[in-house]
């Protein structure tokens, strides 16, 4: 009798496991058409070389189609100190960047505007727009053109000013031009308050240090406070696929574990606004750029606060540096429902493609009112073509 009971329990247990497995498969097919990658719960985006400045989205569309995932977030870089950063030009770029269809997905996109207070000669040690002058209001007339422009939009935009401020490769960074955490926070709050004091709620401010810096500065010392931030963020790069994505935001950083430290100081949602990986220089290694993307998808479950990922699709970081890179990215990012969805994320309006995982002046240019670890920065990556904007 006991033997029969034991066999019954074993068969019943196996039956339950089979039933659960079948249920998972049914749910996967019902929702996605198959069991989708972990990345499907995260809003996907790209920065692509010179887009949208060239006037079309062809390069973004082409890479989206090859990977099988549309760029719901389109990122680009706007400087204060040249014509591209005037609001009429920005509005033109928005019309280009937010009106395209790729990978069979609906024409529904959002802009991430990385807003950089600098200009020619684009040097970290030459502060065209010093933080102290920003905080005392000398550039309010220029900032207000953006305030008025964003207020007139019928959709939200992400605005990412002073990015990678913990590093020393930009003029607003730490360790250059006399900048301190106090002067940075004052400048950030001044810019944010120009929008909030006018009731502009569709500008979503993204506070974004680098994952690592050369002076061991704890990024949280630069946090302006929850009332001045909508999203937190990290930029994170891997110079080699041996440095897995999970390591670029945890142990392979200076100081270590920025993901853990930043998510501990606030409940704001997090994005990775820039990330990328280069090819392995050893052609005989099975550790490839393509396998890096696939491992990244597996590791995303370890970081539930990340709700958006924007790839830096340019130069040696490009998706299409090899066919294996494209195939790995396709496995990691395709197979998702192409309906962007309408789930609401804290600190935003309705954002396409996101998950619910918890986590006035006529002046057009800024003027004054008086005359081993993953330490790669976007300043180093992009210096060769900033002046062409």
C-alpha positions as CSV (number, residue, x, y, z in Angstrom):
1,X,0.0,0.0,0.0
2,X,2.8,2.4,0.9
3,X,4.6,1.6,-2.3
4,X,1.4,2.4,-4.3
5,X,0.9,5.6,-2.4
6,X,4.5,6.6,-3.0
7,X,4.2,6.0,-6.7
8,X,0.9,7.9,-6.8
9,X,2.6,10.9,-5.1
10,X,5.5,10.8,-7.6
11,X,3.2,10.7,-10.6
12,X,1.0,13.4,-9.1
13,X,4.0,15.6,-8.6
14,X,5.3,15.0,-12.1
15,X,1.8,15.8,-13.4
16,X,1.7,19.1,-11.5
17,X,5.1,20.1,-12.9
18,X,4.0,19.3,-16.5
19,X,0.8,21.3,-15.9
20,X,2.7,24.3,-14.7
21,X,5.1,24.0,-17.6
22,X,2.2,23.9,-20.1
23,X,0.6,26.9,-18.4
24,X,3.8,28.9,-18.8
25,X,4.0,28.0,-22.5
26,X,0.3,28.9,-23.0
27,X,0.8,32.2,-21.3
28,X,3.9,32.9,-23.4
29,X,2.2,32.2,-26.6
30,X,-0.9,34.1,-25.7
31,X,1.0,37.2,-24.7
32,X,4.1,37.2,-27.0
33,X,3.7,34.4,-29.4
34,X,6.5,32.6,-27.6
35,X,8.4,32.8,-24.4
36,X,9.8,36.3,-24.7
37,X,13.2,37.6,-23.5
38,X,13.5,39.4,-20.1
39,X,14.1,42.6,-22.0
40,X,10.5,42.6,-23.2
41,X,9.5,44.1,-19.8
42,X,11.8,47.1,-20.4
43,X,11.5,50.1,-22.7
44,X,14.0,49.8,-25.5
45,X,15.8,52.7,-27.2
46,X,18.8,53.7,-29.2
47,X,21.1,56.6,-30.0
48,X,22.3,56.3,-33.6
49,X,25.1,58.4,-35.1
50,X,23.9,61.8,-36.3
51,X,20.2,60.9,-35.9
52,X,18.0,63.0,-36.2
53,X,20.4,65.8,-37.3
54,X,20.7,64.2,-40.8
55,X,16.9,64.8,-41.3
56,X,15.7,61.2,-41.5
57,X,15.6,58.0,-39.4
58,X,16.8,55.5,-42.0
59,X,19.7,54.3,-39.9
60,X,17.6,53.7,-36.8
61,X,14.9,52.0,-38.8
62,X,17.5,49.7,-40.5
63,X,19.0,48.5,-37.2
64,X,15.6,48.2,-35.6
65,X,14.5,46.0,-38.4
66,X,17.6,43.8,-38.2
67,X,17.2,43.3,-34.4
68,X,13.4,43.0,-34.5
69,X,12.7,45.6,-31.9
70,X,11.6,49.2,-32.5
71,X,13.4,52.1,-30.7
72,X,10.6,53.5,-28.5
73,X,13.1,55.9,-27.0
74,X,15.2,57.9,-29.4
75,X,18.1,59.7,-27.8
76,X,20.3,62.5,-29.1
77,X,22.5,65.3,-27.8
78,X,21.8,69.0,-27.7
79,X,24.4,71.6,-26.9
80,X,23.6,75.0,-25.4
81,X,26.4,76.7,-27.4
82,X,25.4,76.1,-31.0
83,X,22.4,76.6,-33.2
84,X,21.2,73.0,-32.9
85,X,20.2,73.7,-29.2
86,X,17.8,76.5,-30.0
87,X,14.2,75.5,-29.4
88,X,13.0,75.9,-33.0
89,X,15.7,73.5,-34.2
90,X,14.9,71.1,-31.4
91,X,11.2,71.1,-32.3
92,X,12.2,70.2,-35.9
93,X,14.3,67.3,-34.6
94,X,11.4,66.1,-32.5
95,X,9.2,65.9,-35.5
96,X,11.8,63.8,-37.4
97,X,12.7,61.5,-34.5
98,X,9.2,60.7,-33.3
99,X,7.6,59.9,-36.6
100,X,8.8,56.6,-38.0
101,X,7.8,53.0,-38.1
102,X,10.3,50.1,-37.6
103,X,10.3,46.4,-36.8
104,X,6.5,46.3,-37.6
105,X,5.7,48.4,-34.5
106,X,3.3,51.3,-34.3
107,X,4.6,54.9,-34.8
108,X,4.9,55.7,-31.1
109,X,8.1,57.0,-29.7
110,X,9.6,59.3,-27.0
111,X,12.6,61.6,-27.1
112,X,15.5,61.5,-24.6
113,X,17.3,64.9,-25.0
114,X,20.7,64.9,-23.5
115,X,21.1,68.6,-22.8
116,X,24.7,69.8,-22.6
117,X,25.8,73.2,-21.3
118,X,28.8,73.6,-23.5
119,X,30.0,74.7,-26.9
120,X,33.2,75.3,-28.9
121,X,36.0,74.3,-28.2
122,X,34.1,71.5,-26.4
123,X,36.8,71.2,-23.7
124,X,36.3,69.9,-20.2
125,X,38.5,72.6,-18.8
126,X,36.7,75.5,-20.6
127,X,33.4,76.2,-19.0
128,X,31.3,78.1,-21.5
129,X,28.4,78.0,-19.0
130,X,29.8,77.8,-15.5
131,X,27.6,76.0,-12.9
132,X,27.7,79.1,-10.6
133,X,26.4,81.2,-13.5
134,X,23.6,78.8,-14.3
135,X,22.5,78.7,-10.6
136,X,22.5,82.5,-10.3
137,X,20.2,82.8,-13.3
138,X,22.4,84.2,-16.0
139,X,21.1,81.7,-18.6
140,X,17.4,81.7,-17.6
141,X,16.3,83.4,-20.8
142,X,17.7,80.5,-22.8
143,X,16.4,77.9,-20.5
144,X,13.0,79.5,-20.7
145,X,12.8,79.0,-24.4
146,X,12.9,75.3,-23.7
147,X,10.4,75.7,-20.9
148,X,7.9,77.3,-23.2
149,X,8.6,74.9,-26.0
150,X,8.1,71.8,-23.9
151,X,5.0,73.3,-22.4
152,X,3.4,73.6,-25.8
153,X,3.9,69.9,-26.7
154,X,1.1,67.5,-26.3
155,X,3.5,64.7,-25.2
156,X,6.3,64.1,-22.7
157,X,10.0,64.3,-23.3
158,X,12.9,63.0,-21.2
159,X,15.5,65.8,-20.5
160,X,18.9,64.7,-19.3
161,X,21.1,67.7,-18.4
162,X,24.6,67.6,-17.0
163,X,25.0,63.9,-17.7
164,X,28.0,62.0,-16.2
165,X,28.6,64.8,-13.8
166,X,30.6,62.6,-11.5
167,X,33.4,62.4,-14.1
168,X,36.0,65.1,-15.1
169,X,35.5,64.9,-18.9
170,X,32.8,67.5,-19.1
171,X,33.0,71.2,-18.0
172,X,30.1,70.6,-15.5
173,X,31.9,67.6,-14.0
174,X,33.6,67.1,-10.7
175,X,37.3,68.0,-10.4
176,X,37.3,70.7,-13.1
177,X,36.5,74.4,-13.2
178,X,36.1,74.6,-9.4
179,X,32.9,72.5,-9.5
180,X,31.7,70.9,-6.2
181,X,28.6,68.8,-5.3
182,X,27.1,72.0,-4.0
183,X,27.6,74.0,-7.2
184,X,26.3,71.1,-9.3
185,X,23.2,70.6,-7.2
186,X,22.4,74.3,-7.2
187,X,22.7,74.5,-11.0
188,X,20.5,71.4,-11.5
189,X,17.8,72.7,-9.2
190,X,17.8,76.1,-11.0
191,X,17.2,74.4,-14.4
192,X,14.6,72.0,-13.0
193,X,12.8,74.8,-11.2
194,X,12.4,76.9,-14.3
195,X,10.2,74.1,-15.6
196,X,8.4,73.2,-12.4
197,X,7.7,76.7,-11.3
198,X,5.8,77.2,-14.6
199,X,3.8,74.0,-14.1
200,X,5.5,72.2,-17.0
201,X,4.9,68.6,-16.1
202,X,5.6,66.9,-19.4
203,X,9.4,67.5,-19.0
204,X,10.8,64.4,-17.3
205,X,14.2,65.1,-15.8
206,X,16.8,62.2,-15.9
207,X,19.6,62.5,-13.4
208,X,22.4,60.4,-14.9
209,X,25.9,59.9,-13.5
210,X,28.4,57.6,-15.1
211,X,28.8,54.1,-13.7
212,X,32.4,54.9,-12.7
213,X,34.7,57.8,-12.3
214,X,38.4,58.3,-11.9
215,X,38.3,60.1,-8.5
216,X,36.2,57.6,-6.6
217,X,33.3,60.1,-6.2
218,X,30.2,58.5,-4.8
219,X,27.5,59.5,-7.2
220,X,24.8,59.8,-4.6
221,X,26.6,62.9,-3.2
222,X,25.5,64.7,-6.4
223,X,21.8,63.7,-6.1
224,X,19.6,66.9,-6.1
225,X,16.7,65.4,-4.2
226,X,13.5,63.6,-5.2
227,X,11.6,66.8,-5.7
228,X,14.0,67.7,-8.5
229,X,14.3,64.4,-10.3
230,X,11.9,62.2,-12.2
231,X,14.2,59.3,-13.2
232,X,17.6,58.1,-12.0
233,X,20.1,56.7,-14.5
234,X,23.5,55.3,-15.2
235,X,25.7,55.2,-18.3
236,X,27.7,51.9,-18.5
237,X,30.0,50.5,-21.1
238,X,32.0,47.3,-21.6
239,X,35.3,47.7,-23.5
240,X,35.2,43.9,-23.9
241,X,32.5,41.3,-23.8
242,X,34.4,39.7,-20.9
243,X,33.0,42.6,-18.8
244,X,29.4,41.5,-18.5
245,X,26.6,44.0,-18.3
246,X,25.9,43.1,-14.7
247,X,29.4,43.9,-13.8
248,X,29.3,47.4,-15.5
249,X,26.8,48.6,-12.9
250,X,28.1,46.6,-9.9
251,X,31.6,45.4,-9.0
252,X,33.6,46.6,-12.0
253,X,33.1,50.3,-11.1
254,X,34.8,53.0,-9.1
255,X,33.3,53.3,-6.6
256,X,31.7,49.8,-6.6
257,X,28.1,48.9,-6.9
258,X,26.5,52.1,-8.2
259,X,23.2,50.3,-9.0
260,X,22.8,49.2,-5.4
261,X,23.8,52.6,-4.0
262,X,21.6,54.7,-6.3
263,X,18.5,52.6,-5.9
264,X,19.0,52.8,-2.1
265,X,18.6,56.6,-2.0
266,X,15.3,56.9,-3.9
267,X,12.3,55.0,-5.3
268,X,12.5,56.8,-8.6
269,X,12.5,54.5,-11.7
270,X,15.9,53.9,-13.4
271,X,17.1,53.9,-16.9
272,X,20.4,53.0,-18.5
273,X,20.7,56.0,-20.9
274,X,23.9,54.8,-22.6
275,X,25.4,51.4,-22.7
276,X,27.5,49.5,-25.2
277,X,30.0,46.7,-25.8
278,X,32.9,46.3,-28.2
279,X,33.9,43.1,-30.1
280,X,36.3,40.6,-28.6
281,X,39.8,41.1,-30.2
282,X,40.4,37.4,-30.0
283,X,38.5,35.8,-33.0
284,X,38.9,32.3,-31.5
285,X,37.2,33.1,-28.3
286,X,33.6,32.0,-27.7
287,X,33.0,35.1,-25.6
288,X,31.5,37.4,-28.2
289,X,29.6,40.6,-28.5
290,X,26.6,38.6,-29.5
291,X,26.9,36.3,-26.4
292,X,27.2,39.5,-24.3
293,X,23.8,40.7,-25.3
294,X,22.3,37.3,-24.6
295,X,23.8,37.1,-21.1
296,X,22.6,40.7,-20.5
297,X,19.1,39.6,-21.2
298,X,19.4,36.8,-18.6
299,X,20.9,39.1,-16.0
300,X,18.2,41.8,-16.3
301,X,16.1,39.9,-13.7
302,X,18.8,40.9,-11.2
303,X,18.0,44.6,-11.7
304,X,14.2,45.1,-11.4
305,X,14.5,48.9,-11.0
306,X,15.8,49.3,-14.6
307,X,12.8,50.2,-16.7
308,X,14.5,51.6,-19.8
309,X,17.6,50.7,-21.8
310,X,19.1,52.9,-24.6
311,X,21.9,51.5,-26.7
312,X,24.8,53.7,-27.9
313,X,24.7,52.6,-31.5
314,X,27.8,54.3,-33.0
315,X,31.5,53.7,-33.7
316,X,32.9,50.5,-32.3
317,X,29.8,50.1,-30.1
318,X,27.5,49.7,-33.1
319,X,25.2,46.7,-33.1
320,X,26.3,45.7,-36.6
321,X,30.1,45.4,-36.0
322,X,29.6,41.7,-36.9
323,X,26.8,39.3,-37.9
324,X,27.2,37.5,-34.6
325,X,26.6,40.7,-32.7
326,X,23.4,41.3,-34.6
327,X,22.2,37.8,-34.1
328,X,23.0,37.9,-30.4
329,X,21.1,41.2,-30.0
330,X,18.2,39.8,-32.0
331,X,17.9,36.9,-29.6
332,X,18.1,39.2,-26.6
333,X,15.7,41.9,-27.7
334,X,13.3,40.5,-30.3
335,X,10.2,38.3,-29.8
336,X,8.4,41.0,-27.8
337,X,4.9,42.2,-28.2
338,X,5.1,45.0,-30.7
339,X,2.2,46.8,-29.1
340,X,4.0,49.4,-27.0
341,X,1.4,49.3,-24.2
342,X,0.3,52.1,-22.0
343,X,1.5,51.2,-18.5
344,X,2.3,54.1,-16.3
345,X,5.7,54.4,-14.7
346,X,6.3,56.7,-11.7
347,X,7.4,60.1,-12.7
348,X,6.1,59.9,-16.2
349,X,2.9,60.2,-18.2
350,X,1.9,57.2,-20.3
351,X,5.1,55.8,-21.8
352,X,5.1,53.4,-24.7
353,X,6.5,50.0,-24.1
354,X,7.2,50.1,-20.5
355,X,6.7,47.6,-17.6
356,X,5.4,48.2,-14.2
357,X,8.3,46.6,-12.4
358,X,9.2,48.5,-9.2
359,X,11.1,50.1,-9.1
360,X,9.6,83.5,-21.6
361,X,12.2,85.2,-23.7
362,X,12.9,85.5,-27.4
363,X,16.6,84.7,-26.7
364,X,17.6,81.6,-28.7
365,X,21.2,81.2,-27.5
366,X,22.4,81.2,-23.9
367,X,23.8,84.6,-22.9
368,X,24.9,86.1,-19.7
369,X,23.3,89.2,-18.2
370,X,26.8,90.6,-17.9
371,X,29.7,90.1,-20.5
372,X,40.5,48.5,-15.5
373,X,37.3,49.3,-14.6
374,X,34.5,50.5,-16.8
375,X,35.3,54.2,-16.9
376,X,34.5,54.9,-20.5
377,X,32.7,58.2,-20.8
378,X,30.5,59.6,-23.6
379,X,32.8,62.7,-23.6
380,X,35.7,60.5,-24.8
381,X,33.5,58.6,-27.2
382,X,31.9,61.5,-28.9
383,X,34.5,64.4,-28.9
384,X,35.4,63.8,-32.6
385,X,32.0,64.9,-33.9
386,X,30.4,67.3,-31.3
387,X,31.5,70.4,-33.2
388,X,29.6,69.2,-36.3
389,X,26.2,69.6,-34.6
